[in-house]
Amino acid sequence: MNGLRSVTIGTSDLNKSQALLTDVLGMTVGQKKHALRFGDADLASGTRVHVVEIPNYNIANNQINSIGLRVPTDEALLEYQAILKDVGIDYSAITTLNDHQYFHFKDHDGQQFAIYSNEHNSGTPLGMPSFDSSVNPLHQIQGLAPVIIKVNEPLLTQSILSKVFNLTHYAEYVASDNDDFKVQVFKIGDGGLGGELHLYPAAEEINMPAHGIVEQIEFATESTEEYQHALQQLEVIGIPYQTLDQGDAQSLRISENSGITFILTLEKTK
């Protein structure tokens, strides 16, 4: 696959996060070192949200404004609103973004999630439903959707995304009538709802959190050329980076000073 691979966030209570993402939203859960990962039936690339418990955690300096999750149809949005209503979680009305229906809600820490309908989408495909889930397989969350971030220096971040990670800037929009800025949209790999990163300037400067860097956004590619291009660009620009060989995948990672990490993973084709 080519698109968003995973998103990592913190939590003040891992049990509460699991109760929301698995018991309520019906996502499959698995262990990943000291964190939990949530995703489709196979915990496949392109469907995963990683959550790490942090003592005294708060989202004051978070850069991930919204994590998108995809369901197969418009009808599934109504199903999830009914599920959230049953457990007393507030949610927004259904609206549209680029003709795709979605709504949003927040977890116990105030982290925003948005559920998007994949009914009229193309590009990065959905994953697999689970028959062990609390949610009907026809309606289940089966993939990541647009991740929206706020950054201190949009032009710098945009340059890194385009020149290093080879993301394509292809759209912009005004999120609300009160905003004096436009949200910039970047396409990842195959694009579509599962291959978009949206970014906008932070209203107030974001400082490095006291707990250090937790937030991560991971992109996936199956192109060795794209991966090598990113390595070469990092060397030319002189941005510090780390590499990791995971056997079935290779990754490179860079972190911004304000506390967010971007990862590019080369997935080996079968």
C-alpha positions as CSV (number, residue, x, y, z in Angstrom):
1,M,0.0,0.0,0.0
2,N,1.0,3.6,-0.4
3,G,-0.5,6.2,1.9
4,L,-0.8,6.7,5.7
5,R,0.6,3.7,7.5
6,S,0.0,4.6,11.2
7,V,-0.5,7.4,13.6
8,T,0.9,7.5,17.2
9,I,-0.6,9.5,20.0
10,G,-0.4,9.7,23.8
11,T,-3.0,9.0,26.4
12,S,-3.5,9.7,30.1
13,D,-5.1,6.2,30.6
14,L,-4.5,3.3,28.2
15,N,-7.4,1.4,29.6
16,K,-9.8,4.2,28.7
17,S,-8.3,4.4,25.2
18,Q,-8.8,0.7,24.7
19,A,-12.3,0.9,26.0
20,L,-13.1,3.6,23.4
21,L,-11.2,2.2,20.4
22,T,-12.0,-1.5,20.9
23,D,-15.1,-1.8,23.1
24,V,-16.9,1.1,21.6
25,L,-15.5,1.6,18.1
26,G,-14.8,-2.1,17.5
27,M,-11.2,-1.9,16.4
28,T,-8.9,-4.9,16.8
29,V,-6.2,-4.4,19.5
30,G,-2.7,-5.7,19.7
31,Q,0.4,-5.1,21.9
32,K,3.3,-3.1,20.6
33,K,6.1,-2.9,23.2
34,H,4.8,-0.5,25.8
35,A,1.9,0.7,23.7
36,L,-1.3,-0.7,22.2
37,R,-2.1,-0.7,18.5
38,F,-5.6,-0.5,17.1
39,G,-6.7,-1.3,13.5
40,D,-8.5,-3.6,11.2
41,A,-8.9,-7.4,11.7
42,D,-5.2,-7.9,10.6
43,L,-3.8,-4.8,12.3
44,A,-2.6,-4.0,8.8
45,S,-0.6,-1.1,7.5
46,G,-2.9,1.8,6.7
47,T,-5.3,1.0,9.5
48,R,-3.3,1.5,12.7
49,V,-3.5,3.9,15.6
50,H,-0.8,3.4,18.2
51,V,-1.4,4.7,21.7
52,V,1.2,5.3,24.4
53,E,0.3,6.0,28.1
54,I,2.1,9.1,29.4
55,P,2.1,10.1,33.1
56,N,0.5,13.5,33.6
57,Y,-0.4,13.6,30.0
58,N,-2.3,16.5,28.4
59,I,-2.8,17.7,24.9
60,A,-1.9,21.3,25.3
61,N,1.1,21.1,22.9
62,N,-0.3,18.4,20.6
63,Q,0.2,18.9,16.9
64,I,-2.2,16.2,15.7
65,N,-5.5,18.1,15.7
66,S,-7.6,15.3,14.3
67,I,-7.2,11.6,13.5
68,G,-9.3,10.3,10.6
69,L,-10.8,6.8,10.5
70,R,-12.7,5.3,7.6
71,V,-15.9,3.3,7.4
72,P,-17.3,1.7,4.2
73,T,-20.5,3.6,3.7
74,D,-22.5,6.7,4.6
75,E,-24.9,4.5,6.5
76,A,-22.0,3.4,8.8
77,L,-21.7,7.0,10.0
78,L,-25.2,6.8,11.4
79,E,-24.4,3.4,13.0
80,Y,-21.4,4.9,14.8
81,Q,-23.3,8.0,15.9
82,A,-25.9,5.6,17.5
83,I,-23.0,3.7,19.2
84,L,-21.5,6.8,20.6
85,K,-24.9,8.1,21.8
86,D,-25.5,4.8,23.7
87,V,-22.3,5.3,25.7
88,G,-22.8,9.0,26.3
89,I,-20.0,10.4,24.0
90,D,-20.9,13.7,22.3
91,Y,-20.3,14.0,18.6
92,S,-20.8,16.6,15.8
93,A,-23.4,16.6,13.1
94,I,-22.5,14.9,9.8
95,T,-20.9,17.3,7.3
96,T,-18.9,16.9,4.1
97,L,-15.2,17.5,3.1
98,N,-14.6,17.3,-0.6
99,D,-17.9,15.5,-1.0
100,H,-17.1,12.9,1.6
101,Q,-19.4,12.7,4.6
102,Y,-17.9,12.6,8.1
103,F,-18.4,13.7,11.8
104,H,-16.0,14.1,14.7
105,F,-15.9,13.5,18.5
106,K,-13.3,13.6,21.3
107,D,-11.8,11.0,23.6
108,H,-11.2,11.4,27.4
109,D,-8.1,13.6,26.9
110,G,-9.8,15.9,24.3
111,Q,-8.0,14.3,21.4
112,Q,-10.3,14.6,18.3
113,F,-11.2,11.8,16.0
114,A,-13.2,12.0,12.8
115,I,-15.0,9.1,11.1
116,Y,-15.2,9.4,7.3
117,S,-17.4,7.5,4.9
118,N,-15.4,5.7,2.2
119,E,-18.5,5.3,0.0
120,H,-17.4,7.7,-2.7
121,N,-13.7,7.4,-2.2
122,S,-10.9,6.0,-4.4
123,G,-7.2,5.5,-3.8
124,T,-5.8,3.8,-0.8
125,P,-8.1,0.8,-0.1
126,L,-9.8,-0.2,3.1
127,G,-8.5,-3.1,5.3
128,M,-10.4,-6.1,6.5
129,P,-13.4,-6.2,8.9
130,S,-13.3,-8.5,12.0
131,F,-16.0,-10.9,12.9
132,D,-14.9,-10.7,16.6
133,S,-15.7,-6.9,16.7
134,S,-18.5,-5.4,18.7
135,V,-19.5,-3.5,15.5
136,N,-21.3,-5.0,12.5
137,P,-18.6,-6.0,9.9
138,L,-20.5,-4.0,7.2
139,H,-20.0,-0.8,9.2
140,Q,-16.6,-1.3,10.9
141,I,-13.7,1.1,10.9
142,Q,-11.3,-0.4,8.4
143,G,-8.6,2.3,7.6
144,L,-7.0,5.6,8.4
145,A,-8.5,8.8,6.9
146,P,-7.0,12.3,6.7
147,V,-4.8,13.3,9.6
148,I,-5.0,17.1,10.4
149,I,-2.0,18.7,12.1
150,K,-1.1,22.2,13.2
151,V,2.5,23.4,13.0
152,N,4.7,26.4,14.0
153,E,6.3,26.9,10.6
154,P,4.0,25.7,7.8
155,L,6.3,26.6,5.0
156,L,9.2,24.6,6.5
157,T,6.9,21.6,7.2
158,Q,5.5,21.8,3.7
159,S,9.0,21.8,2.3
160,I,10.0,18.7,4.2
161,L,6.8,16.9,3.2
162,S,7.3,17.7,-0.5
163,K,11.0,17.6,-1.0
164,V,12.0,14.8,1.4
165,F,8.9,12.6,1.6
166,N,7.8,13.3,-2.0
167,L,4.2,14.2,-0.9
168,T,2.2,16.1,-3.4
169,H,0.6,19.4,-2.5
170,Y,-2.7,19.4,-4.4
171,A,-5.4,21.4,-2.6
172,E,-6.3,23.9,0.0
173,Y,-9.5,25.0,1.8
174,V,-10.8,27.2,4.5
175,A,-12.0,25.2,7.5
176,S,-14.4,27.8,8.8
177,D,-15.6,31.3,8.0
178,N,-13.7,32.6,11.1
179,D,-10.3,31.3,9.9
180,D,-7.8,33.7,8.3
181,F,-5.7,30.9,6.9
182,K,-6.1,28.0,4.5
183,V,-5.6,24.3,5.3
184,Q,-3.0,22.8,3.0
185,V,-3.7,19.3,1.7
186,F,-0.9,16.8,0.8
187,K,-1.4,13.6,-1.1
188,I,0.5,10.5,0.0
189,G,1.0,7.7,-2.5
190,D,-2.3,6.4,-3.9
191,G,-4.1,9.3,-2.3
192,G,-7.8,9.3,-1.5
193,L,-9.0,9.6,2.1
194,G,-6.4,7.1,3.2
195,G,-3.6,9.1,1.7
196,E,-4.0,12.7,2.8
197,L,-2.3,14.8,5.4
198,H,-3.8,18.3,6.1
199,L,-1.8,21.0,7.9
200,Y,-2.4,24.6,9.1
201,P,-0.5,27.2,11.2
202,A,-0.9,27.0,14.9
203,A,-2.6,30.0,16.5
204,E,-0.1,30.0,19.3
205,E,3.5,28.6,19.3
206,I,3.7,24.9,20.1
207,N,6.4,24.0,22.6
208,M,8.1,20.7,23.0
209,P,6.0,18.7,25.5
210,A,7.5,18.0,28.9
211,H,7.1,14.2,28.2
212,G,9.1,14.5,25.0
213,I,8.1,13.4,21.5
214,V,5.2,11.0,21.3
215,E,3.1,12.1,18.2
216,Q,4.2,10.3,15.1
217,I,2.7,10.2,11.5
218,E,4.0,7.3,9.4
219,F,3.8,7.2,5.6
220,A,4.2,4.0,3.6
221,T,5.7,3.4,0.1
222,E,6.6,0.3,-1.9
223,S,9.0,2.3,-4.1
224,T,12.7,1.8,-3.3
225,E,13.3,4.9,-5.5
226,E,11.1,7.1,-3.3
227,Y,12.8,5.8,-0.1
228,Q,16.3,6.4,-1.5
229,H,15.2,9.8,-2.7
230,A,14.2,10.7,0.9
231,L,17.5,9.5,2.3
232,Q,19.5,11.5,-0.3
233,Q,17.5,14.7,0.4
234,L,18.0,14.4,4.1
235,E,21.8,14.1,3.5
236,V,21.8,17.1,1.2
237,I,19.7,19.3,3.4
238,G,21.5,18.2,6.6
239,I,18.4,17.2,8.6
240,P,19.2,14.7,11.4
241,Y,17.4,11.4,10.9
242,Q,17.3,7.8,12.1
243,T,16.9,4.6,10.2
244,L,15.4,1.3,11.4
245,D,15.4,-2.2,9.7
246,Q,12.4,-4.2,10.7
247,G,13.0,-7.2,8.5
248,D,10.0,-6.9,6.3
249,A,10.3,-3.1,6.2
250,Q,12.8,-0.3,6.4
251,S,12.0,3.1,8.0
252,L,13.6,6.5,8.3
253,R,12.5,9.0,10.9
254,I,12.8,12.8,11.4
255,S,11.5,14.9,14.3
256,E,10.5,18.6,14.3
257,N,11.7,20.7,17.2
258,S,8.2,21.4,18.4
259,G,7.5,17.7,19.0
260,I,6.2,15.7,16.1
261,T,7.9,12.9,14.2
262,F,7.4,11.9,10.5
263,I,8.4,8.4,9.4
264,L,8.7,7.0,5.9
265,T,8.5,3.2,5.7
266,L,9.5,1.1,2.7
267,E,7.3,-1.9,2.7
268,K,8.7,-4.9,0.8
269,T,6.2,-6.3,-1.7
270,K,5.3,-9.9,-1.4
